[in-house]
Amino acid sequence: MNFNAIEGRVLRYLERRFVAGGGFGSAMPDEIMKENGLQPDQYTRLIARFESLGILEEVTLDGLISIKGAACNYVADLDHDRSTPPPPTVNIMNIGQVSHSQIQQGTVGSTQTTVESVARQARQRRDSDRSVVLLTVATDAERDAVLSVAFDGKAVIPAQRFYGDHTYFDLGTHGGCDILLVKTGMGAGGAMGSLVTIHDSIHALSPSAIVMVGIAFGIDQERQKIGDVLVSRQVLCYECQRVTETTPGAVTISPRGDRVSASPRLLDRFDAGSVGWKVATVHLGLILSGDKLVDSPSFKRQLLSFEPEAIGGEMEAAGLYASAYKGKIDWIMVKGICDWGENKNNPNKKQDQALAATNATAFVFHVIRQGGFHCDGDSVIGSLV
């Protein structure tokens, strides 16, 4: 049995489960595989296929798959003869085998053209109904933590979307918003750094908010501990400096970067979300950001001489605020403390990074699921101080 035949059978199965007035057919993954004789790898390919066609309604936290009702009905129509000529039918088995240029040139029949139209309309309806919240990470440990928390520790391979040079993981719908994940390079600069990646993502997705999640270094070992969560009330790019030679061989370094405040709306959501959250302590404050991987107590002391109020530091938030501020998108950074900016290659490195990334991600999803992330047009984007 070829894979296209499986697509039709599963869609017919979901059509039979269609909930009147609900707008979609739904089923759990194990139900779909059992009732349709699918192996896990076939199921994974199937969901990716539905996503590429724009007919995947959503994948909930517990794995419930929902398909656009219109797509189910189109496939059901193939099983029935009609006394009057129907509108152009959809041959769902041929989707993806027709090039965009063929459609533009009119060299294919109305069957495939109608399919593309249905998929496009489904995507437009989905985009108009729910806002997109984009999560960004920079390391494999951060990405793995997000995927684990998003799917409650289940070994789920999420659907992927491809826009331009970047791949986005679809984490489903949470708090009334579609959550997507993109991985940037480490640091703000470079072809794949946070600055370029987030700039591209804003143009591709028009998200209502961007949340950078991951790991950072802490400042105060007496008031903080590994696994605590840092939230950026402000971000300072410490790479912007004036270096003056005061005497031969002696230099004075003065910071020249802006203190940029995160979105008031997101600051409010994360501040309120920390109330009653007992997983880890949440600290809101100034974050130092630069392209350097800080593993030096003397350099950390130098940074703190610039901004003694700082609560932590990391490498990508400077690119986040620059792109989001320019694109007028709400933004915030949420990262867990994995070390103290020194002795990074200690025996507990992997465990500490995993704990920090997991706590930060858990806090982000805790806040998102409480709601308040839908873009209502009244938000004020972060400001320079």
C-alpha positions in Angstrom: 0.0 0.0 0.0 1.5 3.3 -1.0 1.7 6.3 1.3 -0.8 8.4 -0.6 -3.5 5.8 -0.1 -2.8 6.0 3.7 -3.4 9.7 3.6 -6.8 9.2 2.1 -7.7 6.5 4.5 -6.7 8.5 7.6 -8.6 11.6 6.4 -11.7 9.5 5.8 -11.3 8.1 9.3 -11.0 11.6 10.8 -14.0 12.7 8.7 -16.1 10.0 10.4 -15.0 11.6 13.7 -16.0 15.0 12.6 -17.7 17.0 15.3 -20.7 18.9 14.0 -20.0 22.6 14.3 -16.6 22.1 15.7 -14.8 22.6 12.4 -12.4 19.7 12.6 -11.9 16.0 13.0 -9.8 14.9 15.9 -8.1 11.8 17.2 -5.2 10.7 19.4 -2.0 9.4 17.8 -2.4 5.8 19.1 -6.0 5.8 17.9 -5.0 6.9 14.4 -2.2 4.3 14.2 -4.3 1.4 15.6 -7.4 2.1 13.5 -5.4 2.6 10.3 -2.6 0.1 10.7 0.2 2.7 10.7 3.7 2.4 12.0 5.2 5.3 14.1 7.4 6.4 11.1 4.4 6.4 8.8 2.4 8.5 11.3 5.2 11.0 11.6 5.4 11.4 7.9 1.6 11.7 7.7 1.4 14.6 10.2 4.3 16.4 8.4 2.4 16.0 5.1 -0.8 17.4 6.6 1.1 20.3 8.0 2.7 21.0 4.6 -0.8 21.1 3.0 -2.1 23.6 5.5 -4.9 21.2 6.7 -3.5 20.5 10.2 -5.7 22.4 12.6 -3.6 21.8 15.7 -1.6 19.4 17.9 -2.5 19.8 21.5 -0.3 19.3 24.5 -1.5 15.8 25.0 -1.0 14.9 21.4 -4.6 15.3 20.1 -4.5 15.7 16.3 -7.1 18.0 14.7 -7.6 18.3 11.0 -9.5 21.0 9.1 -13.1 19.8 8.6 -13.1 21.2 5.1 -10.3 18.9 4.1 -12.1 15.9 5.6 -15.2 16.8 3.7 -13.4 17.1 0.4 -12.0 13.6 0.8 -15.4 12.2 1.8 -16.8 13.7 -1.5 -14.5 11.4 -3.5 -16.5 8.4 -2.2 -19.9 9.5 -3.5 -21.4 9.9 -7.0 -23.5 13.0 -7.3 -26.5 13.5 -9.6 -25.3 17.1 -10.4 -21.8 18.0 -11.5 -19.9 19.0 -8.3 -17.5 21.9 -8.1 -13.9 21.1 -9.0 -12.9 18.1 -6.9 -9.8 17.6 -4.9 -7.5 14.8 -5.7 -5.6 14.9 -2.4 -3.2 12.1 -3.5 -1.6 14.4 -6.1 -0.9 17.3 -3.7 2.7 18.3 -3.7 3.4 16.8 -7.1 2.6 20.1 -9.0 5.0 22.9 -9.1 4.1 26.5 -8.3 5.1 27.6 -11.8 2.7 25.1 -13.3 -0.2 26.5 -11.3 0.7 30.1 -12.2 0.9 29.2 -15.9 -2.4 27.4 -15.8 -0.9 24.1 -17.1 -2.6 22.0 -14.5 -6.3 21.2 -14.0 -8.7 22.7 -11.5 -8.2 19.7 -9.2 -4.8 20.7 -8.0 -5.5 24.4 -8.2 -8.5 23.9 -5.9 -6.3 22.0 -3.5 -3.8 24.8 -3.3 -6.6 27.3 -2.7 -8.2 25.2 0.1 -4.8 24.8 1.8 -4.1 28.5 1.4 -7.5 29.5 2.8 -7.1 27.1 5.7 -3.7 28.7 6.6 -5.2 32.2 6.4 -8.1 31.2 8.7 -5.7 29.7 11.2 -3.5 32.8 11.1 -6.4 35.1 11.7 -7.8 33.1 14.6 -4.6 32.7 16.7 -1.5 34.8 17.3 1.9 33.3 16.9 4.4 33.3 19.8 8.0 32.5 18.6 10.4 30.9 21.0 14.1 31.1 20.2 17.0 29.0 21.5 20.7 28.9 20.6 22.0 25.5 21.7 21.0 21.9 21.4 20.5 21.6 25.2 18.1 24.6 25.1 16.2 23.1 22.1 15.9 19.7 23.7 14.5 21.2 26.9 11.9 23.2 25.0 10.7 20.1 23.0 10.6 18.0 26.2 8.5 20.5 28.2 6.2 21.4 25.2 5.2 17.7 24.9 5.3 16.7 28.6 8.4 14.7 28.2 7.0 12.5 25.4 9.3 11.5 22.6 7.3 13.6 20.0 8.9 14.7 16.7 7.0 18.0 16.0 6.0 19.1 12.6 8.5 21.4 10.9 7.8 24.5 8.8 10.4 26.0 6.4 10.5 29.7 5.8 13.6 31.1 4.0 16.8 29.8 5.6 15.2 28.7 8.8 13.4 25.7 10.2 10.6 26.2 12.7 9.3 23.5 15.0 5.5 23.6 15.6 4.9 23.1 19.3 1.1 23.2 19.0 -1.4 25.6 20.5 -1.0 26.9 24.1 -2.9 29.7 25.8 -4.8 30.4 22.6 -1.6 31.0 20.6 0.4 28.9 18.0 3.8 28.3 19.5 6.8 28.0 17.1 10.4 27.3 17.9 13.5 28.4 16.0 17.2 27.8 16.8 19.7 30.7 16.2 23.4 30.6 16.2 25.3 31.4 19.4 25.7 35.1 19.9 24.0 38.0 18.2 26.3 38.4 15.2 27.1 36.2 12.2 24.9 34.8 9.4 22.9 32.6 11.7 23.1 34.7 14.9 20.1 35.9 16.8 20.0 39.3 15.1 19.6 37.9 11.6 17.5 34.9 12.5 15.0 36.8 14.5 14.9 39.6 11.9 14.1 37.0 9.2 11.5 35.3 11.5 9.6 38.6 12.1 9.2 39.0 8.4 8.2 35.4 7.8 5.8 34.9 10.8 4.7 38.3 12.1 4.6 36.9 15.6 2.7 38.7 18.4 5.6 38.1 20.8 9.1 36.6 20.8 10.5 34.9 23.9 14.1 33.9 24.1 14.6 30.9 26.3 17.6 29.0 27.5 20.6 29.2 29.8 22.7 32.1 31.2 25.3 32.8 33.9 24.4 34.1 37.3 26.0 36.8 39.3 25.4 36.4 43.0 25.9 32.9 44.4 24.6 34.0 47.8 21.2 35.2 46.5 20.9 32.9 43.4 21.4 29.2 42.7 21.8 26.9 39.7 18.4 26.5 38.1 17.0 29.9 39.1 15.2 31.7 36.3 16.3 35.1 35.0 13.8 37.4 33.3 15.0 40.5 31.4 13.5 43.6 32.7 16.2 45.3 30.7 19.1 44.2 28.5 22.5 45.9 28.0 24.8 45.1 25.1 28.2 45.3 26.8 30.1 45.0 23.4 29.5 48.7 22.8 32.5 50.2 24.6 34.9 53.1 24.5 38.5 52.1 25.1 40.8 54.9 26.1 44.5 54.7 26.8 45.0 56.9 29.8 48.7 56.2 30.3 51.1 54.1 28.1 49.9 50.5 28.4 46.9 51.3 30.6 43.4 51.6 29.2 40.1 52.7 30.6 36.9 50.9 29.2 33.6 52.8 29.3 30.3 51.1 28.3 28.3 52.9 25.6 25.5 50.5 24.9 21.8 51.3 25.6 19.8 49.9 28.4 16.7 48.5 26.5 13.5 47.7 28.4 11.6 44.6 27.4 8.0 44.8 26.3 5.8 46.1 29.2 3.1 43.6 28.2 5.4 40.6 28.5 7.1 42.0 31.6 3.6 42.2 33.2 2.7 38.6 32.1 6.0 37.1 33.4 6.0 39.1 36.6 2.4 38.0 37.4 3.2 34.4 36.3 5.9 34.1 38.9 3.3 34.4 41.7 2.7 30.9 43.1 5.1 29.2 40.7 7.2 27.0 43.0 9.5 25.2 40.6 12.4 27.7 40.9 13.0 31.3 42.0 12.4 33.9 39.4 14.6 37.0 39.3 13.6 40.1 37.1 16.3 42.6 36.3 19.1 43.8 34.1 20.8 41.2 31.8 24.3 41.7 30.3 24.5 40.5 26.7 27.5 40.1 24.4 29.1 37.7 21.9 31.7 36.5 24.4 31.4 33.2 26.1 32.3 34.4 29.6 34.4 31.9 31.5 36.6 34.3 33.5 36.1 35.7 37.0 38.1 38.8 36.2 36.2 39.6 33.1 32.9 39.1 35.0 34.1 41.5 37.6 34.9 44.0 34.8 31.3 43.6 33.5 29.9 44.2 36.9 31.9 47.3 37.3 30.0 48.7 34.3 26.6 47.6 35.7 26.6 46.5 39.3 22.8 46.0 39.2 23.0 43.2 36.6 21.5 39.9 37.7 23.1 37.7 35.0 24.5 37.5 31.5 24.3 35.6 28.2 25.1 35.9 24.5 21.9 36.4 22.3 19.5 38.9 23.9 21.3 41.9 22.3 20.3 40.5 18.9 16.8 39.8 20.1 16.1 43.4 21.3 17.6 45.0 18.2 15.5 42.9 15.8 12.3 43.1 17.8 12.6 46.8 18.5 13.1 47.5 14.8 10.2 45.2 13.9 7.9 46.6 16.6 7.4 43.1 18.1 7.0 42.4 21.9 10.0 40.6 23.3 11.5 39.2 26.5 14.4 36.9 27.5 13.8 34.1 30.0 16.9 31.9 30.9 18.0 29.7 33.7 21.2 30.0 35.6 23.6 27.1 34.6 26.9 28.5 35.9 28.6 31.7 37.3 30.6 32.9 34.3 33.6 30.8 35.4 34.7 27.2 35.6 32.2 26.2 32.9 33.7 22.8 32.2 32.9 21.4 35.6 31.7 17.8 36.1 28.1 18.9 36.5 28.0 21.0 33.3 25.5 19.0 31.4 23.2 18.4 34.3 23.2 22.1 35.3 22.5 23.2 31.7 19.6 20.8 31.4 18.2 21.9 34.7 18.5 25.6 33.9 17.0 25.2 30.4 14.2 23.0 31.6 13.2 25.4 34.5 13.3 28.4 32.1 11.2 26.6 29.6 8.7 25.3 32.2 8.2 28.9 33.4 7.7 30.2 29.9 5.0 27.6 29.1 3.4 28.2 32.6 3.0 31.9 31.7 1.9 31.3 28.1 -0.8 28.8 29.2 -2.3 31.4 31.5 -3.2 33.5 28.4 -2.7 37.1 27.7 -0.4 36.6 24.7 -2.9 37.2 21.9 -2.0 40.4 20.1 -4.8 43.0 20.5 -3.0 45.9 19.0 -2.7 47.8 22.3 0.8 46.6 23.2 3.7 49.0 23.6 7.0 47.7 22.4 10.2 47.9 24.6 11.8 51.3 24.9 15.3 52.7 25.3 16.2 54.1 28.7 
